[in-house]
Amino acid sequence: MSDDAPDTRLAPLLLDPTRLRIVATLLAAGEVEFGFVRDRVGLTDSALSKQVRSLAGSGLVESRRERHGPARRSWLRLTHGGREQVETHVRALRDIAARAAE
């Protein structure tokens, strides 16, 4: 691949740093509660919900809700395809950084 050709391994949706932080959290943690991701990434509930809808709409993330006493809790995780896409994206970023350091 030439230095000026775009790397097709990069997922355009994950070029946004906020979405990349969300999926990186899910990659490391597996299925986690919505509040954990919110606190880890430093977003409001509404901002995280918007990002999750975007990621879920692209098939990267799944969410499920369960009743926990009188409240409902949401859980997030990467889909199988989402995990593969994130891992490919991260490898591409590492390759780009390594080439830049040469």
Secondary structure, DSSP 8 states (H G I E B T S, - for coil): --TTS--TTS-GGGGSHHHHHHHHHHHHHSSEEHHHHHHHHT--HHHHHHHHHHHHHTTSEEEEEEEETTEEEEEEEE-HHHHHHHHHHHHHHHHHHHHHH-
